[in-house]
Amino acid sequence: MTSRPLDGITVVALEHAIAAPFCTRQLAEMGARVIKIERPQVGDFARGYDSRVKGLASHFVWTNRSKESLTLDIKHKQAQEILMRLLAQSDVLVQNLAPGAAARLGLSYDRLSAKYPRLIVCDISGYGEDGPFRDKKAYDLLIQSESGFLSVTGTPEQPVKAGCSIADIAAGMYAYTNILAALIHRQTTQRGASIDVSMLESMVEWMGYPLYYAFEGAAPPPRAAAAHATIYPYGPFRAGDGQSVMLGLQNEREWESFCKEVLRQPELITDARFTTNAARAQHRDSLGTIIDQVFGGLTAAEVVSRLESAQIANARVNQMKDVWNHEQLQARGRWTSVSSPAGEIPALLPPGRSSAFDPLLRAIPELGEHTQSILTELGYTKSDISQMRASGVV
């Protein structure tokens, strides 16, 4: 049997939506046992976002495989005892409840570390555990806006959000890496840690380039739709068959190749309007007209052939159906499947293929699927569990 880096690690997750579930899915696939605590009858509200995957929600399917589901009303007076029994044998607590909720339930690191000094507590929130925005509600789009992401994304006329939950993903990945670091650090110190991950700070870190570009009040990068704001030509161009090709030039050597082999107009190399990237960006409308004229007489396949011959970076503008069938993913064997309450569902293997171990991919849990077994493991009898169900604890 393959050993994995987090074998033997138990994670308790008081989580919903995307940021925390995305974090704990990564931990589960490294071998950790992740116990997801959900509200009885309702569960993680992301279960109800849509029904696009055989009746299951697309967000939930994506972020919750390889976990166990324990239903528990954490506000019920009996829940505290169950949580403490669970945390006594756990290594990590991850939570992204409403601001201040975990502390009110006695689940802050300060309270828990006295009992469980080796416990790592990771709190994921919109703005962090202090500061004037501490109690402000935060959703992915709101953080995209607050972090300045929308100011540089979209068209000159209209800001546009990212098409996926980029702020949640950023926070989830920083939570994941901080937890890994805390587990490594604990091997030396024998102490747990408090981890405070802010969605805002995660997104602002990813905004490093536009922030520095606008250093000391300089003009920020303009919104340039799918093109690059400061490098040209870099973006989508339409071929004569109506399909678009994405291409990008990074240096003057590539510009010369582009003129000679793609546009087949070598005289453009020394055209004063285009001799540097700054000049090409300044005269992008004129250069764009030339490119459109050439590409308009070619199919997308012919454009790509010329770009490949000139060693110019390029890509297709794929739709979701194209990505499902992407030949590179197929050739590298990156698709597998996982079980779910609705049957087998295709799943992309986690990025990062390791020669040391295979990631752990287990089923997407049904709501409360593991409640009985986990409570039994904690020492509760069938009678105890029946009473809990009757009183709405689980």
Buried (B, 14 or more C-beta within 10 A) or exposed (E): EEEBBBBEBBBBBBBBBBBBBBBBBBBBBBBBBBBBBBBBEEBBBBBEBEEEBEEBBEBBBBBBBBBBBBBBBBEBEBBBEBBBBBBEEBBBBBBBBEBEBBBEBEBBBEBBBEEBEEBBBBBBBBBBBEEEBBEBEBBBBBBBBBBBBBBBBBEEEEBBBBEEBBBBBBBBBBBBEBBBEBBEBBEEEEEBBBBBBBBBBBBBEBBEEBBEBBEEEEEBBEBBBEBBBBBBBBBBBBBBEEBBBBBBBEEEEBBBBBBBBBBEBEEBBEBEEBBEBEBBBBBBEEBBEBBEEBBEEBBBEBBBEBBEEBEBEBEBBEEEEEEEEBEEBEEEEBEEEBBBBBEEBEBEBBEEEEEEEEBBBBBBBBBBBBBBEBBEEBEBEEEBBEBBBEEEBB
